[in-house]
Amino acid sequence: MNHRPDFKTTSHSSGIQCESNADINFQQALANAKQFSPIRYAATPKLRLSELSLISSFDYQNLLFTHSGGTALSKAGQVLKLDSNTILVPSYHCPAAIEPFIWLGFKCIFYRVNADLSPDKNHVHQLINQHDISHCLTINYFGVICHLPLIADILSSTNIIIIHDCAHALFDLLSYTKVHNEADATICSINKILPSIDGGIVTFKSSVPRPLQPVGFVEESKAILYLLGITSIINKLRFAFKKRTEPINGALDNTKATSLCYFNSSKAEQQCFSHTIAILRRSNLNKIAQRRRENYRYLCSALKNSGLGTLLKPQLDQHNVPYVLPFLLHDKSHFSKVRQTGIQCLRWEEIAQTDCNVSQDYRSRLLQLPCHHQLSKQELDAMIKQLKDIL
Ligand SMILES: Cc1ncc(COP(=O)(O)O)c(C=O)c1O
């Protein structure tokens, strides 16, 4: 994958062993993160205590905090589960968005996407006519590409339950930007945007589940030490801590999930760390949103005529707060050159094999470039120069 390629090297080697999804085959990673140069421009921000305020900046009623975006999806599926569950999922995805439903025993059917990552309307209609669809997953890609209103419109004459994956779009979930409420459940991932170790959120249109189990004091303390970079202590603790948080194969208690690479069912009923919630509450979300938007725009204006590739979303909509900048390479072989510059660009390599040509093409060509709020103008300029120098 994708969001943490430098921490996780596990790749899918076989189809998922779940009866109704036996034909799903997540593909092998294309590149090995261990062979990349050290990261100079990270995809996500680091914890800086000076960026946290003493005053909480928002009220978090009706939000259910989960261990991760993945377990937020599993909670959404669990709460909205029916007697028979078949979910439409986008062909362009990362396995972490699909595995929670496989684990829950949903049958997953992939709908094709267009070049702008919108759902292929005809294909969605066709699938609805062919199958008894109960749910539909939509993904907000990178915090900037969202087709929830279109999906809601396509499904408007059905009773299909919509689950909206805003793993990349924390701000959309917080309704901070006051957007769409067509979904029955919306989830996000906290540590894609904020400097936390873990964290996910799920909200429901018409119910508020009880809070999940908090993390114990010892684990919480270890995590805080880890996050603060207290290395002398961490060096002793790292092994024990990593052992617990690093999933996955073999550590699962559910036999259906034995070949899931990203979903950790042992965390399904667990809340994120309390300090993750504190980071969320004490972050200056206004400023973070503004800086991310500025950085995205700055990179867009520098890359708009790049010979290396094209911008998938050159203009931000009013409410978009980017997680990363989607950049479509002209030549897929340039991916490794980009990584050698130290830019932690991500790519969804392990998508399931489907007949969606766009997704299969984007698997090797669509990069996610960092644009987070801590990147300075000097760093952006250095990144831009590195990209220019590739050609
Ligand atoms: C679209 C999408 N959904 C869900 C997830 C899962 O989020 P998390 O890593 O917080 O479990 C990811 C993460 O890779 C993702 O990219």
Ligand as a Chemical Component Dictionary entry (heavy atoms), coordinates in Angstrom:
data_LIG
# 
_chem_comp.id                   LIG 
_chem_comp.type                 NON-POLYMER 
_chem_comp.pdbx_formal_charge   0 
_chem_comp.three_letter_code    LIG 
# 
loop_
_chem_comp_atom.comp_id 
_chem_comp_atom.atom_id 
_chem_comp_atom.alt_atom_id 
_chem_comp_atom.type_symbol 
_chem_comp_atom.charge 
_chem_comp_atom.model_Cartn_x 
_chem_comp_atom.model_Cartn_y 
_chem_comp_atom.model_Cartn_z 
_chem_comp_atom.pdbx_ordinal 
LIG C1 C1 C 0 -9.765  4.996 1.672 1  
LIG C2 C2 C 0 -9.319  4.361 2.954 2  
LIG N1 N1 N 0 -10.237 3.837 3.782 3  
LIG C3 C3 C 0 -9.895  3.269 4.959 4  
LIG C4 C4 C 0 -8.579  3.174 5.349 5  
LIG C5 C5 C 0 -8.222  2.556 6.663 6  
LIG O1 O1 O 0 -7.803  3.563 7.557 7  
LIG P1 P1 P 0 -6.801  3.224 8.735 8  
LIG O2 O2 O 0 -5.430  3.148 8.177 9  
LIG O3 O3 O 0 -6.958  4.358 9.700 10 
LIG O4 O4 O 0 -7.264  1.923 9.305 11 
LIG C6 C6 C 0 -7.586  3.694 4.519 12 
LIG C7 C7 C 0 -6.184  3.572 4.906 13 
LIG O5 O5 O 0 -5.317  3.171 4.239 14 
LIG C8 C8 C 0 -7.962  4.300 3.286 15 
LIG O6 O6 O 0 -7.040  4.828 2.451 16 
# 
loop_
_chem_comp_bond.comp_id 
_chem_comp_bond.atom_id_1 
_chem_comp_bond.atom_id_2 
_chem_comp_bond.value_order 
_chem_comp_bond.pdbx_ordinal 
LIG C1 C2 SING 1  
LIG C2 N1 SING 2  
LIG C2 C8 DOUB 3  
LIG N1 C3 DOUB 4  
LIG C3 C4 SING 5  
LIG C4 C5 SING 6  
LIG C4 C6 DOUB 7  
LIG C5 O1 SING 8  
LIG O1 P1 SING 9  
LIG P1 O2 DOUB 10 
LIG P1 O3 SING 11 
LIG P1 O4 SING 12 
LIG C6 C7 SING 13 
LIG C6 C8 SING 14 
LIG C7 O5 DOUB 15 
LIG C8 O6 SING 16 
# 
